[in-house]
Amino acid sequence: MTVKVSSQVLAGATVVSLEGEINSTTSGGLQAQLLPFIGQGSLLLIDLTGISYISSAGLRTLLIVHRHAQQLDAEITLVGLSEEVSFVMSATGFLDFFRVAEDLDAELERAGR
């Protein structure tokens, strides 16, 4: 299984939509696809609406992406977390690392982009 990745630029923010499961098989490839979207001072919205499952390997991938963004003074917002993904991220403390939004359009408006 793979994670389908699609991207678009909306109002100056990069939106990366993911679909599938983030696990030990898919996390390495996903990391390689996400890192190039992070630029100096950029805003990256990662739409997880299509993600049904995330493993510890997937959490590690998001942590690496988060740390890379910190180095570049970039902002990452996770959008559309399912109940299961939100529970896993909350239980492990990962929600403390990211801004989380329920709705992509509202987040774009909030960001003023």
C-alpha positions in Angstrom: 0.0 0.0 0.0 1.1 3.5 -0.7 0.1 7.0 0.5 -1.3 9.0 -2.3 0.1 12.6 -2.2 -1.3 15.5 -4.1 -0.5 19.2 -3.7 -1.8 22.6 -4.7 -1.1 26.2 -3.8 -4.1 28.0 -2.5 -3.9 31.7 -1.6 -0.2 31.5 -1.0 -0.2 28.4 1.2 0.9 24.9 0.0 -1.8 22.3 0.6 -0.6 18.7 0.6 -3.5 16.1 0.7 -2.7 12.6 1.8 -4.7 9.5 1.3 -4.2 6.0 2.6 -2.3 4.7 5.7 0.9 6.0 7.1 2.8 3.0 8.5 6.3 1.5 8.4 5.9 0.6 4.8 4.8 4.0 3.6 6.4 6.5 6.0 9.9 6.7 4.4 8.5 7.5 1.0 6.1 10.0 2.5 8.8 11.8 4.3 10.8 12.1 1.1 7.8 13.6 -0.6 6.8 16.0 2.2 10.2 17.6 3.0 10.5 19.5 -0.4 7.3 21.3 0.3 8.8 23.1 3.3 10.5 26.4 2.4 11.9 29.3 4.4 8.9 30.9 6.2 6.4 28.9 4.3 2.9 27.8 5.3 2.2 24.1 4.7 -1.2 22.6 5.3 -1.2 18.8 5.5 -4.7 17.6 4.8 -5.1 14.2 6.6 -8.8 13.8 5.8 -7.9 10.8 3.7 -5.7 9.1 6.3 -7.4 6.3 8.1 -4.4 5.0 10.1 -1.1 6.2 11.4 1.5 4.0 13.1 4.5 5.0 15.3 6.6 5.2 12.1 4.1 7.7 10.7 4.3 9.7 13.8 8.1 9.7 13.5 7.8 11.0 9.9 5.6 13.9 11.0 8.1 14.7 13.8 10.9 14.9 11.3 8.8 17.1 9.0 8.0 19.3 12.0 11.7 19.6 13.0 12.6 20.5 9.4 9.9 23.2 9.4 11.3 24.6 12.7 14.7 25.0 11.1 13.3 27.0 8.3 10.9 29.0 10.4 8.0 27.5 8.5 4.5 26.8 9.8 2.7 23.4 9.5 -0.9 22.9 10.2 -2.6 19.5 10.2 -6.1 19.6 8.8 -8.9 17.1 8.9 -7.7 14.5 11.4 -10.0 11.5 11.8 -11.1 10.5 15.2 -8.6 7.6 15.3 -5.6 9.6 14.0 -6.5 12.4 16.5 -6.7 9.9 19.3 -3.3 8.4 18.5 -1.6 11.8 18.1 -3.2 13.1 21.3 -2.3 10.0 23.4 1.3 10.3 22.3 1.6 14.0 22.8 2.1 14.7 19.1 -0.7 17.2 18.9 1.4 19.6 21.0 3.9 19.9 18.0 1.3 21.1 15.4 -1.4 23.5 14.8 -4.5 21.5 14.1 -7.6 22.6 12.1 -10.8 20.9 11.2 -11.5 22.7 8.0 -9.2 23.6 5.1 -11.1 26.7 4.0 -11.4 28.1 7.5 -7.7 27.6 8.1 -6.8 29.4 4.8 -9.0 32.3 5.9 -7.4 32.3 9.4 -3.9 32.4 7.9 -5.0 35.5 5.9 -3.7 34.0 2.7 
